[in-house]
Amino acid sequence: MSGKFDRKDAMRMTLGAEKQKVTDRFAMADAVLAERPSGLASPPPLAPVVQIETPTMEGKQILSVSLSQIHDNPLNARNIYDPEIVKSLAASMATRGQMVPASAIRHPDLDKPGHYILIDGHYRKKSLLAAGKTEMDIILLENDGELELYRLSWLLNEERSSQTALDNAIAWKKLMDKSLVQEGAQIAEILGISPATVNKTLALLKLPQGALDKIRDHPNKFGVFIGYELTLAAKIIPEIELLALIDRIIAEDLSSREVEAIRGKFEKGSDRKKKEVSRQYKIRHGNAQIGVIKEWDSGKIAFEIKLADPKERAGLLDDLKRRFHLEE
């Protein structure tokens, strides 16, 4: 009996096996570098678009491609880039060239022959552009679909310098918006992480935009747990206090435990009984005030009145007794 090919099962390989494949790809790149001591960067092209294909291990190819024909990964795992890192890499590439090729696939759009989509290597692309380079070296991989385009990007970043919690939140929301996954549990299964981590990470996007802007400027200060504590704090404190807490996390480099303790103090403060304000109704006789009725949101009602006429006082008292079924 022949088994039916399950694409999802094939896609959900173990994280360890995938990381080994990533290591093999970089070993392949190192082998090519050994054969080209002067580096992988090619001289300026004679024409606007020049592609140089070099056979590599396992049938893979390294191509030198015009940067104008290399497109960013629409499902890239990293969304936030440090301009200082780009500046530093650009200075290095200006003198030494690109030392490690990036992974890419052929562009699936038939109207874009000779174009490619990066799987990873966006820092390198930005740095090459900043250095005034016109080409980028890529390793050509097979296109296994949009979800795999994201998963490989995530794995390659994890292998070197993992993306931040905000990076992950933005990328995972894209996967859900494009209906590539239906819920956080699917993301957890594909990446080999816990569903709780996915849910806490996605909760970051519920923060006010002002808070997200501050986090974007210092993403490495806000891991999953600190981010989640902020989402809990945002439910009980005004936005201005939340922004002040974010500034404090950045300035003092607070740990997740310290942020949790601060959030706990906010919660205790919000649990304290607030002083109730009553609504008052004055009772007048002519121009004189003879009493008052007070009402609170809790349901409490207070009634106070002064009647000089004994008969009028007795009549009111009888009315109140009948109203509340009171007996002597």
Secondary structure, 3 states (H helix, E strand, C coil): CCCCCCHHHHHCCCHHHHHHHHHHHHHHHHHHHHHCCCCCCCCCCCCCCCCEEEECHHHCEEEEEEHHHEECCCCCCCCCCCHHHHHHHHHHHHHHCCCCCEEEEECCCCCCCCCEEECCCHHHHHHHHHCCCCEEEEEECCCCCHHHHHHHHHHHHHHHCCCCHHHHHHHHHHHHHCCCCCCHHHHHHHHCCCHHHHHHHHHHHHCCHHHHHHHHHCHHHCCHHHHHHHHHHCCCCCHHHHHHHHHHHHHHCCCHHHHHHHHHHHHHHHHCCCCCCCEEEEEEECCEEEEEEEECCCCCEEEEECCCCHHHHHHHHHHHHHHCCCCC
